């Protein structure tokens, strides 16, 4: 009898404990409401905009995300999503920023501010490739994979092609020049890596790639130089002379 009573008492205590845990699990919902007051979309947006302008990006994301969730089809929804992109970008949340941009472009292919989204997509991909710690201490990162740089180049090129008169076009052109040099420098670093390891054909091909794809970069002369040296090592005098003549002609034109 005592054992049965003890078992029943344990069952009751255990059930009450589970109820208590259930009550605790609902607490975050209450906290969410407290963090983002139950206001109209306009009132919340005014709070979010003020927070965003103050540089409090984490709080701005919290407020803007709440508006996006509560009023997904409201008149402010598109502006909220654009502000979210900017807030995520400033916070370094590049993957979330890209997801928001891609969703916006997919759902609003004819929106009047689509040029801004392509511009921001380029900036976000540039930021995704950055390493603030290494750049601060001057570590050379040119030998890292340039995939993000290429994607950013495509984003900004798309902006200029589709929206040549965009307010963001002048800045996009400047960044494209920088990205072009960065991609050329990466290829040249790889070419030098191959040359130092006596993989001369691979080195020559990398140099040739710079000449063919990044001829407008500031690394054209170095690419031609490594082609000349590599062809000399390979015993290919005709190719070496051709690369040398191209290099001389390029230097005369500059």
Residue pairs with C-beta under 8 A, 6 or more apart in sequence:
32 66
35 62
36 44
36 62
36 63
36 66
37 44
39 47
41 67
41 70
41 71
41 74
41 75
41 76
42 76
44 63
44 66
44 67
44 70
45 64
45 67
45 76
45 79
45 80
47 63
48 60
48 63
48 64
48 67
48 80
48 83
49 83
51 59
51 60
51 63
52 60
52 64
52 83
52 86
52 87
55 90
57 87
57 90
57 91
58 91
60 83
60 87
61 84
61 87
61 88
61 91
61 93
64 80
64 83
64 84
64 87
65 84
67 74
67 76
67 77
67 80
68 77
68 80
68 81
68 84
71 77
78 104
78 108
78 111
78 113
81 100
81 103
81 104
82 104
82 113
82 116
82 117
84 97
84 100
85 97
85 100
85 101
85 104
85 117
85 120
85 124
86 120
88 94
88 96
88 97
88 100
88 124
89 97
89 120
89 123
89 124
89 127
92 127
94 124
94 125
94 127
94 128
95 128
97 120
97 124
98 121
98 124
98 125
98 128
101 117
101 120
101 121
101 124
104 111
104 117
105 114
105 117
105 118
108 114
111 117
114 162
114 163
115 159
115 162
115 163
115 166
115 167
115 168
116 168
118 155
118 156
118 158
118 159
118 162
118 163
119 155
119 156
119 159
119 166
119 168
119 171
119 172
121 152
121 155
122 152
122 153
122 155
122 156
122 159
122 172
122 175
123 152
123 175
125 148
125 149
125 151
125 152
125 155
126 148
126 149
126 152
126 175
126 179
128 148
129 144
129 146
129 148
129 149
129 152
131 139
131 141
134 141
135 141
142 182
142 185
142 186
142 189
143 186
143 189
143 190
143 193
144 186
145 186
146 182
146 183
146 186
146 187
149 179
149 182
149 183
149 186
150 183
152 175
152 179
153 176
153 179
153 180
153 183
156 172
156 175
156 176
156 179
157 176
159 166
159 168
159 169
159 172
160 166
160 169
160 172
160 173
160 176
163 169
166 172
180 214
180 216
180 217
181 214
181 217
181 218
181 219
183 214
183 217
184 210
184 214
184 217
184 218
184 219
184 220
184 223
185 217
185 219
187 206
187 209
187 210
187 214
187 223
188 206
188 207
188 210
188 219
188 222
188 223
188 226
190 206
191 202
191 203
191 204
191 206
191 207
191 210
191 223
191 226
192 203
192 226
194 200
194 202
194 203
194 206
195 203
195 226
195 229
195 230
198 233
200 230
200 231
200 233
200 234
201 230
201 234
203 226
203 230
204 226
204 227
204 230
204 231
204 234
204 239
206 223
206 226
207 223
207 224
207 225
207 226
207 227
207 230
207 243
208 223
208 227
210 217
210 219
210 220
210 223
211 220
211 223
211 224
211 227
211 246
214 220
214 223
220 250
221 247
221 250
221 251
224 243
224 244
224 246
224 247
224 250
225 247
227 239
227 240
227 243
228 240
228 243
228 244
228 247
231 237
231 239
231 240
231 243
232 240
